[in-house]
Amino acid sequence: MDNVIGGVVNSAANDLPYPLISDSDPFYTEGRAEHTLEESFLIPWNDIGALRTLLENHGNKIAVLIMEVFNSNGGGASPRPGYLEAVQQLCKQYGVLLCFDEIITGFRTAIGGAQSIVGVTPDLTIFGKAIAGGMPLAAIAGRKDIFDLFRQNKVIGAGTFNAFPVSMAAGLATIRMLENGGLELYARRNNLQAKLESGLRKAAHAAGHDLVTLGLPGNFCTHFTAREPMWTSAEISANADAGKAMRFRQGLREQGVLQGLGSRWFVSFALTDEDVEATVDAAARAMERI
Ligand SMILES: Cc1ncc(COP(=O)(O)O)c(C=O)c1O
C-alpha cells in the first residue's frame, strides 16, 4: 500500500487502482513493462474503505497484501485505531495473505518489530536494513505452513547471495546484541529519541514555526505544520510546509547533521546525549534561517 511497491496511487481509478507511470512517480523508470504494473494494485494506506472495495472487486485475483505497519515511507503516520485489525480480518475473509513490510521497522523499533507494538501478527514479514546492523541482508519470515512449501521444493527461493556468510554473521551478531541488551537497550534509545523530538519541537516553536513529529521508536519524521493528527501521506503533503522542510534539511547539512530524505530521522543505538544536544543546537540555528 502507498509507495511500498513503487508508483503513485491512482485516485481516479476506483475500480483498478494499479500503480501508474507518471511524472510525479518518484520511482519512474524507463523500460518497465506495462503489464507488470497491471499485475499489482496500489491503494492508499490507512483507508479501510479502499481496501474493502478493492477486495470486493478483485479479491479472487490477489495473493498477498504488502504494507508497512506505520507509514514510515509516507511521512510517519500511525495506523488508525482498529485499522490493522480490520485489514487482517478482510485478508482472512478474502483468502489474501497479509505481509508486513518491516524493512525499516524490523529489529529497529523493537526486537519483535512494529508488529509487536500494535499486536497484529501477519502471515508473512519482510526484513532488511537494521537486521544486520548495516550489512546487506534481507529476510522473510512467516507461517510454518507457508515455509513448508520451500521445504517440499514446491517453491524455489534460490539466489546468488542467499546465506552470504559475512551478512549472516552480521545478522546473528546484531540480533544477539539486541537480545542481550534487552528492553533496557531499547528504553535507553527511546529516551534519547524523546529528548531529540521534544528538543526539535521546542527549537521550532522558539523560532516561530509549528512542528509536529510523527513516527515510532527508532524512526520518526518532522513536519512543519500545526495540524494533528495526520493519518495519511496525502494529509501530510497537503498540510506540511515542504519549502521549510527543504531549507531546514539544507541548514542542518551545512552544520554536518544529515537528516534522511522525506523529513525522516533514524535514531540509532549508538546515539549519545551529546549527539542529541549537538543535533538540537544545530536544528535551533537552522530553524532561525528558514
Ligand atoms: C519500507 C521499505 N520497503 C522496502 C524497501 C526496499 O527494500 P530492498 O532495498 O531490500 O529491496 C525499502 C527501501 O529500501 C523500504 O523503505
The ligand as a Tripos MOL2 file, in Angstrom:
@<TRIPOS>MOLECULE
LIG
   16    16     1     0     0
SMALL
NO_CHARGES

@<TRIPOS>ATOM
      1 C1          9.6030    0.1890    3.6560 C.3       1 LIG1
      2 C2         10.5520   -0.3210    2.6040 C.ar      1 LIG1
      3 N1         10.2740   -1.4760    1.9870 N.ar      1 LIG1
      4 C3         11.0960   -1.9840    1.0470 C.ar      1 LIG1
      5 C4         12.2470   -1.3290    0.6760 C.ar      1 LIG1
      6 C5         13.1320   -1.9630   -0.3550 C.3       1 LIG1
      7 O1         13.9600   -2.8630    0.2590 O.3       1 LIG1
      8 P1         15.1870   -3.5170   -0.5200 P.3       1 LIG1
      9 O2         16.1450   -2.3910   -0.7650 O.co2     1 LIG1
     10 O3         15.7480   -4.5480    0.4050 O.co2     1 LIG1
     11 O4         14.6340   -4.0670   -1.7750 O.co2     1 LIG1
     12 C6         12.5730   -0.1070    1.2770 C.ar      1 LIG1
     13 C7         13.7870    0.6710    0.9320 C.2       1 LIG1
     14 O5         14.8500    0.2620    0.6610 O.2       1 LIG1
     15 C8         11.7140    0.4070    2.2730 C.ar      1 LIG1
     16 O6         11.9930    1.5640    2.8850 O.3       1 LIG1
@<TRIPOS>BOND
     1     1     2 1
     2     2     3 ar
     3     2    15 ar
     4     3     4 ar
     5     4     5 ar
     6     5     6 1
     7     5    12 ar
     8     6     7 1
     9     7     8 1
    10     8     9 2
    11     8    10 1
    12     8    11 1
    13    12    13 1
    14    12    15 ar
    15    13    14 2
    16    15    16 1
@<TRIPOS>SUBSTRUCTURE
     1 LIG1         1 GROUP 0 **** ****
